[in-house]
Amino acid sequence: MPGDDATNRIKDNQVGQGDITLGPGLRQDGEKIISTKSGFLKCKKPNVFWIDCHQKRYVPAKGDKVLGIVTQKAGDIFRVDIGGSAQAILSYLAFEGATKRNRPNVQVGDVLYAKLLVANRDMEPELVCIDSSGRSQDLGSVGTEGFMFQCTLGLVRRLLSPDWPLIRLLGERIPFEIALGMNGRIWVRAKTISATIAVVNALSCSEHMTEEKMKEMVNSLADALAGF
């Protein structure tokens, strides 16, 4: 719960004597580590800890890959809605191959898959659609097709976990493309509209399912699609 002292639990799960990285939901208060959210304490090796909670409000964090909607073109920058308290800015040069003469073809209303380069409460969030070597690495506009929907932040983290089998199960029966935004947005595109809707429904309903229930759901959806 908010205000709980998580110091001892973190030390019990700490690997060696290395530095501890605190993620969302935890903060340092002197010698103590205090929870700022209600949820489950999670750990990723070697020593990354965070609170996994059921929430929809997104707080931008540096390095997060997010899905955003272009809301404005202003001079040399785009303004992008990423679901945070303030809109993010994106330079037209932050695309692979972009130059002053060769500008990216991005329009208001386009959906972008981008990474947060700057994220703190004293500055506007700043996005890029390239990595450190200037390559897009699947970042950029996701195109005009497909469907984007909102979900909880916890569901996105589960879908990104290698232990969560749903995407693998769906991919074995229904070919589709997916982009997972840490801001609680998911974009999906399949071969047909019916298949896209089926995948979206499966993802939306899966948050509290067991693996057996997921298998049953995926098989029933695939069988239903075969009859279209």
SVG drawing of the C-alpha trace seen along z (x, -y; Angstrom):
<svg xmlns="http://www.w3.org/2000/svg" viewBox="-18 -27 46 52">
<polyline fill="none" stroke="black" stroke-width="0.4" points="0.0,0.0 1.1,-3.6 3.5,-4.5 4.6,-1.0 8.2,-0.3 9.5,2.1 13.2,2.0 13.4,5.4 11.5,7.2 13.8,5.6 17.0,6.6 15.7,10.1 15.5,10.4 18.6,8.4 21.3,10.2 24.8,9.5 25.7,6.0 25.2,4.1 23.2,1.0 19.4,1.2 17.3,-0.4 13.9,-1.6 11.1,-1.7 7.5,-3.1 5.8,-3.0 9.0,-3.1 11.0,-6.0 14.0,-6.5 13.4,-8.2 16.7,-8.4 17.7,-4.8 14.2,-3.5 12.5,-2.5 8.8,-3.6 5.9,-2.4 4.0,-5.2 1.4,-3.0 -0.8,0.0 0.1,3.2 2.6,6.1 6.3,5.7 8.1,7.1 11.7,7.8 13.8,8.2 17.3,9.6 19.8,8.4 18.3,5.7 15.4,3.8 12.3,3.4 8.9,1.8 5.3,1.9 2.9,3.6 -0.5,2.0 -3.8,1.8 -3.8,-1.8 -4.5,-3.6 -2.8,-6.9 0.6,-7.0 3.6,-8.9 6.3,-9.3 9.6,-7.5 12.8,-7.8 13.4,-4.9 9.8,-3.8 8.4,-2.9 5.0,-4.5 2.2,-4.8 1.2,-8.4 -1.1,-10.4 0.2,-13.4 -2.0,-16.4 -0.1,-19.4 2.7,-20.3 4.5,-23.4 7.6,-24.5 10.3,-21.9 8.5,-19.8 5.4,-17.6 3.3,-17.6 2.2,-14.1 -0.4,-12.9 1.0,-10.0 -1.6,-9.9 0.5,-11.8 -0.2,-15.1 1.5,-17.0 1.9,-16.4 5.3,-15.2 7.4,-17.0 9.1,-15.2 11.6,-16.8 11.2,-16.1 14.9,-15.1 14.3,-12.3 13.4,-9.9 15.6,-7.5 17.0,-9.2 15.4,-12.6 17.2,-15.8 16.2,-19.4 15.4,-18.6 14.0,-15.1 11.3,-15.5 9.2,-12.6 5.7,-12.3 3.8,-12.6 0.4,-14.1 -1.9,-15.2 -3.8,-12.2 -1.1,-9.6 -0.2,-7.0 3.5,-6.8 5.5,-4.2 8.3,-6.2 10.8,-6.1 11.0,-8.7 14.3,-10.5 13.5,-13.1 11.0,-12.5 11.0,-14.6 8.4,-16.8 10.3,-20.0 10.4,-19.6 8.1,-18.6 8.5,-14.9 10.6,-14.5 10.3,-11.6 12.6,-10.0 11.8,-7.4 15.5,-6.3 18.0,-4.5 21.5,-5.7 22.8,-4.6 20.2,-6.4 18.2,-3.3 14.4,-3.2 14.3,0.3 10.5,0.6 9.9,-2.9 8.0,-5.5 4.5,-5.7 2.5,-2.5 0.5,-3.4 -3.2,-4.1 -4.3,-0.5 -4.8,1.5 -6.5,0.6 -5.2,-1.0 -6.9,-0.7 -6.4,-1.7 -5.7,0.8 -4.2,0.9 -0.5,0.4 -0.4,3.8 -1.7,5.6 1.0,4.1 3.7,5.3 2.2,8.7 2.1,9.0 5.8,7.9 6.8,10.6 8.3,13.7 6.3,15.8 3.0,14.5 1.9,16.9 -0.9,15.1 0.9,13.4 2.7,16.7 -0.6,18.6 -2.4,16.1 0.5,16.0 0.3,19.8 -3.3,19.5 -3.8,16.0 -1.1,14.0 -0.9,10.4 1.3,7.5 1.4,5.8 3.0,2.7 2.9,2.5 3.2,-1.0 4.2,-1.3 1.6,-4.1 -1.2,-1.6 -1.9,-1.6 -1.8,1.4 -1.8,1.3 -2.9,4.4 -3.1,5.3 -4.1,8.6 -4.9,9.8 -8.6,9.0 -10.8,6.7 -12.5,9.7 -9.1,11.1 -8.0,7.7 -11.1,7.4 -10.6,11.0 -7.0,10.3 -8.1,7.0 -10.8,8.8 -8.5,11.6 -5.9,9.1 -8.5,7.0 -10.0,10.0 -6.7,11.8 -5.5,9.8 -6.8,12.1 -6.9,15.4 -5.0,18.6 -3.0,20.1 -5.6,22.9 -8.4,20.3 -6.2,18.4 -5.7,21.6 -9.5,22.2 -10.2,18.6 -7.6,18.6 -8.8,21.9 -12.4,20.8 -11.5,17.5 -9.4,19.2 -12.2,21.7 -14.8,18.9 -12.6,17.0 -12.2,20.0 -15.9,19.9 -16.0,16.3"/>
</svg>
